[in-house]
């Protein structure tokens, strides 16, 4: 496949995914080419570099500490850890991306669930892409458009509030990722719809995959008391002299890292390899692969 790598570099766009991603104008589903390379360069150098990720350590520590205080305060009650984990992960993602917690977090999480359900679901229009009747009869495309429009309206409000805070001097001095994207947009490299699509990708990826992995990890530990005891003993032994668990010292928890890696092996939050689409006819190990297959 290394010989034919470029021919299989793009991902297929179903009618539903095309509607959700504004015809593939985002990081994940943009077709291979200059536009995709531009988005990838921005993501790697400006948004997800090691220096940038490290600069938001304080945000992660504050949000995790707030969640632990909330759990401790509700120790006598039944706690929905799925909801707690989704909340803390989405709050971290929002503060890193937008500079503040998302006031419409619950609405965003609902739309995210709808989007994931639609993207993974069956759509007759994908079987008969040239049939206008199949497209009209299915509700998936209309629901996907409503979902995208709802998210984009929310992001319009967030961007407007963000610009107002910057102009009034109320914004945090630490540069969030939305500020970086808006600077790039003002330089003419991106239009606003692409900025919103990138924010949606980053919020979705940060919120859904991390929360799902944490939930599976806790479920596996509950089912395996011996492993749970070994993990808790390691944490208590390593941080016996600390009142908190500093993020920079988490590398000392070797057994916990193995538990997380095993969880990801057993329960990958996303498919290991998203589908690829052949852009030009190729012959791979004998059989001929036609275009768009």
Secondary structure, DSSP 8 states (H G I E B T S, - for coil): -GGGTGGG-B----HHHHHHTTTT-STTT--TTHHHHHHHHHIIIIIS-HHHHHHTHHHHHHHHHHHHHHHHHTTTS---HHHHHHHHHHHHHHHHHHSS--TTHHHHHHHHHHHHHHHHS--HHHHSTT-HHHHHH-SHHHHHHHHHHHHHHHHHHHHHHHHHHHHHT-S-SS--HHHHHHHHHHTTSS-HHHHHHHHHHHHHHHHHHHHHHHHHHHHHHHH-HHHHHHHHHHHHHHTTT-SS--GGGGGG-HHHHHHHHHHHHHS-SS-SS---B-SS-EEETTEEE-TT-
